């Protein structure tokens, strides 16, 4: 059919014969096991601060997803400490090395793929807190 990327037959049957599909279930099972292990020692009653949440949960989950090249708290604003996401993720070691060679931290984002903003464990994300900075 005109305008469609894949045929319905391919999406229902043909995709199951691709290498990516064959490996997807095994990759998902391994990822799920990793995440279950990461969260096994964390409960709703834990009082992890943001740094502990990053170390104990965020970094291990990123690694389970395959993100091994990242930096922490790269200033995104040339004029100070505003706009400082918790992580800048890179698609490769080369991209990270290229970024780190730039003397201006705000320009390192040009080589990155994703930014990650972390919050403390059990922090409500749908409302502010007294410690939030107002801009």
C-alpha angles and dihedrals in degrees: 000000000000117000098018122113096210133021119245089243091057093048092049101040117354095060089063089068095056121102091237092057093046091055097039098081093048091047091049093050091051091047092048091051090051093050093046088053092048093051097039092090095043124082135177088258095059116113100209115166120220096271092048091047089052094048098041102035117007099049095045091048091048089052091048087054090052099256105137101145111074143122129216126236103353110181109244094188119069092210103059148312097317118113098029110156116197097241139019111200122207128204092226145003089255092056090050092049091049091050094048090051089064110092093211111075092202090063093053088081089074089075097041129097103198142009123215125204113196129195132192118280114280094010112151107243097193096068140033129256131220090256094056115112115239116220 
